[in-house]
Structure formats: C-alpha cells, structure tokens
Amino acid sequence: MKRTGAVVLLSAAAAGAVIGYLLDYALTASGRATFTPAVTLPILLIVLGVFVVAMAWPIRQATRGTSTARVNPFRAVRVAMLAKASSILGAALGGVGLGLLGFLLTRPVVPSLGSLGPLIATVVCGAVLVAAGLLAEHLCTIRKDDDDEQPGGSDPGLPDAGVTPSHH
C-alpha cells in the first residue's frame, strides 16, 4: 500500500472547497439561507481522529517490540486503510468548510460570528483529522525484513526467481 500523498490531500481539499462554495452559491441564488454545518461536526472529526490513532497504537507497539502481542497483518492493513480514508475525509471536509467560509467572506454583508464559528471549527478539525490519519498511517508501517528485497529463494518451498519449474 502506498502512503497518502500531498497531491491526493490537496485534490480532496480543492474539490471540497469548490463544492462548498458552489453549494452556498446555489442556495443563495435560489433565495435560501447559506449552509452552516452543525456544531457537532467538528467534535465528530476530533473523535474520529482520536479513534484512528488509538486503533493504530497497538500495531506500533507490536511492530517495535514493546508489546508481546503479534501483529495481525490483516488488522494492520485495515487500520492503515481507515487512516488513509480519514485523512482524505478530513481534507475534503476541511475544504468544504473553506469553500463555505470563502463564500461568506466575499459577500458585501459581514457574516455573524454564529455562522463563522462552526465553519472555522470545521476547517481546523478537518486539518486535525488529516494529521491524525497521517500519524496513524505512519504508526501502521511495518519494517521491511532483510529477505523482502531478495526475489524468491528466501522460502525453501519456493523456487528462485530466475528458475522455471520442470514439468516432466
């Protein structure tokens, strides 16, 4: 599995910003009020970040030898994929918050603090979720063995890489 790159995160944030801006634009063009996320959204983003790091911590302990538990590779991959998804989700929701905030700040009327607060909190907590997801992804990294670099031959039951088995 490849690590989450900056291009993916920036693309998710940019797409979220465009969606957030266009959402508010469409709402105001149709005569409705602008969208403000619920106050619980930033709280849920923080809780998800803590949960992802808490899931990755036992894997880190097992891979570094500070725990007697064995690493279940399937669990490590699942947690790593959850961490990757969390960082992309955090970037996208942070981008949506930026788009909504950008729309409000470009209006001639000064927005109230009641509508800016949840947007700023969503952007900040989205960035925290990105950081937590990247940290959890790093915690799930398993060190390479010396025999991972050698093609074949490391397992007595497997043939070497350049040798084709005989079918006589």
N, C-alpha and C positions, 0 to 999 in steps of 0.2 A: 504494500500500500504506500502510495506517495503521500508526503505531508501536504497539508493545506498551504497553498502558495498565496502570496500577496495579490497576485492577479485575480484569483478567484474571489478573495475577500473584497477587493476594490470593485470588481464587477458586480458582486451582490449588493454592495453599498450603493453603487451608482444606479443600479436598476431599482433598488428600494427608494432612492431619492426621487427618481423620475416618477415612479408610481405614486409616492406620497404627494408630490407637487401636483400631478395631474388629477389625483383624487380630489384634492381641495379645490382645484380649478373647476372641475366638473360640478362639484357640489355648489360652489358659489355662482357658477353660470346658470344653474337651474334654480337659484333663489333659496337654497338651503344653507344651513349653518355649516361652518367648516368642521372637519373631523378632529376630534381630540381623543387620544387613546385614554382608556381607563387608568386610574391611579394604580390599579393592581398589576398592570403590565410590567412596569419596571421591577416591581417586587418579584414577580414570577421569573423574570430574566435573571435576577440575582440568585434566586433559589435554584434555578436550573444550573447556573454556573457552579454553585457550591456542590450540588449533587454530582455533576460530571467529574469534578476534581476528587470528590470523596470516593467515587467508583474507581478512579484511576490510581489512587494512592496505594491500595493493597498490591496492585500489579507492580508498581515501582518498588515496593519493599521486597517482593518476591524475586524480581529480576536483579536486584542489587545485593541479595543475600542477607538482608537484615531480617528476613522472616523465614520460618521453616516451611511455609506453605509453598507448594509447587505452582508454577504459572500455568494456568489453563489457557492455551493459545487461542481457543475459540472465544473465551471471555475477553481476552486482551484485544482481539480484533473487534469484537462488538463494542467494547468501551471506546476504542480508538475511533471507530466509525461514528459513535454517538458524539464524541468530542469534535470530530470534523463537522458533523451536521450542526452542532451547537454553535461553532464559530461562524459558519456560513449564515445560520439563522440570526445570530447576533449582528452580523454585518448588514444583513438585509433589513432587519427591524430598526437598527440604528440609522440606516439610510432612509427608511420611510419617515422616521422622526425628523431627520434633516430636511427632507423634502417638504414635510408639513410645516416645519419651522421656517424654511425659506419662503414658502408661500405667504405665511402670516407676516413675516418681516418686510416683505416687498409691498404690502398694502399701504395705502395712504393713512389709514386709521391705525393708531397704536394699539396693539393687542393687549388684553388684560393679563395680569400675572397668573390668573386662574387657568388661562389657556396655554401660556408659555411653560408653566411648571411641569406638567406631565410630558410635554414634548422634549424639554431639556433632559428630564429624568430618563426618558426612553432612549435618547441618544447616548447618554452616559452609561446606562445599564446595558445597552447593546454593545458598547465598547468593552465593558467588563465581561460580558458573556464571550466575546471574541477572545479576550485574554485568557479566560478560564478554559475555553475549548482548546486553545493552542497549548496551554500548560498541560492539560490532561492528555492531549495527544503526545506531548513530549514524555510524560510520565509512563505512557504505554509502550514506549520504544524498548524493544528487546535487543540487547547487544548481539552482534553477529559472532558466531563461532568461527574458529580458525578454519574448520573444514567447509564452511559455507562458500569460500572462494574457489575451492577445487572442484572442477567439473567431474562428477562421478568418482568412483573409486573409494569414496570415504566410507561407504557401506559395503561390507563384504558380499552381500547378496546382490549388489547392483554391478553391472558391467561398467568398464571405463568409458569415457565419453567418445573416444575415437574407435572403439572396438564394436563391431556389429556381431550380435549373437549368431551362432551357427544353427541352422535348422535342418540337420541331417537326420 
